[in-house]
Amino acid sequence: MAEREKILILGGTREAANLAAELVAAGHDVTTSLAGRTAEPEPVAGKTRIGGFSGNGRSGTEGLADWLTENGFTRLIDATHPFAKQISENAEAAARLTGIAFEHHTRKPWQQQPGDTWIEVASLEEARDAIPANARVLLALGSQHITPFATRPDVHFVIRMVDPPAIPLPFASHELVLGKPSSMVAEEKALLQRHGITHIVCRNSGGSGAYAKIEAARALGLPVIMVGQD
């Protein structure tokens, strides 16, 4: 077996969990760091750390560099969500500060397929403005990205969240669906039909975990307002 390493994975994605399992099975000492946005994250092989690295006057980069050094890590792997730009920048900078081996695992964005109707935009604000009046929209963005859409009282939003919101949502017309997206196309189709959805708004996050809603939209002929990775 190769030399045992002490590895920190910046995770939160299915790919990160799979990678942790592979590295633990190979005999490495693996810790996965999660942002803590989900109240009850799914179990991950190895050890788990919850929360950010900034605080006590230290930036995220400095805090991460200190933590890596203090705990004797030999490798840092960034396997965060493709839209976690700040975390990825902090990770790369912390690796430079410490001299630790660094890997960036980026999954590829989804590619439009025959039958897809995508309205491709570059920001959440553009996505909001692309929604036609009186639409019924599945907002599949994560709780930290939905606020810009509250300025559209002419639209009915079906908002999917993993955990209940801590405060009431500022939407004039909305329904809340709790839980993670299904990996089954039939289940995503049923949800879209049950709520009378006319459009989906989501980010092009790539991977297989949330792709079923894209396949369901294709099957039903629904437009997807797709926020691209910059």
JOKAKA-V565220 format. One record per backbone hydrogen bond with DSSP energy under -1.0 kcal/mol. NH is the residue of the N-H (numbers start at 1). CO is the residue of the C=O. Records with the same first field share a line. If there is no record, write none. Layout:
NH: CO ; CO
This chain:
7: 29
8: 75
9: 31
10: 77
11: 33
17: 13
18: 14
19: 15
20: 16
21: 17
22: 18
23: 19
24: 20
25: 21
26: 22
27: 24
28: 23
29: 5
31: 7
32: 47
33: 9
34: 49
47: 30
49: 32
51: 34
55: 58
58: 55
63: 59
64: 60
65: 61
66: 62
67: 63
68: 64
69: 65
70: 66
71: 67
72: 69
73: 68
74: 6
75: 6
76: 101
77: 8
78: 103
79: 10
84: 81
85: 83
88: 84
89: 85
90: 86
91: 87
92: 88
93: 89
94: 90
95: 91
96: 92
97: 93
98: 94
99: 95
101: 74
103: 76
105: 78
116: 113
119: 224
121: 226
127: 123
128: 124
129: 125
130: 126
131: 128
134: 154
135: 132
137: 156
138: 199
139: 158
140: 201
145: 142
149: 146
150: 147
152: 149
155: 152
156: 135
157: 173
158: 137
159: 175
160: 139
161: 177
171: 169
175: 157
177: 159
179: 161
188: 184
189: 185
190: 186
191: 187
192: 188
193: 189
194: 190
195: 191
197: 192
198: 136
199: 136
200: 223
201: 138
202: 225
204: 227
205: 203
215: 211
216: 212
217: 213
218: 214
219: 215
220: 216
222: 217
224: 117
225: 200
226: 119
227: 202
228: 121
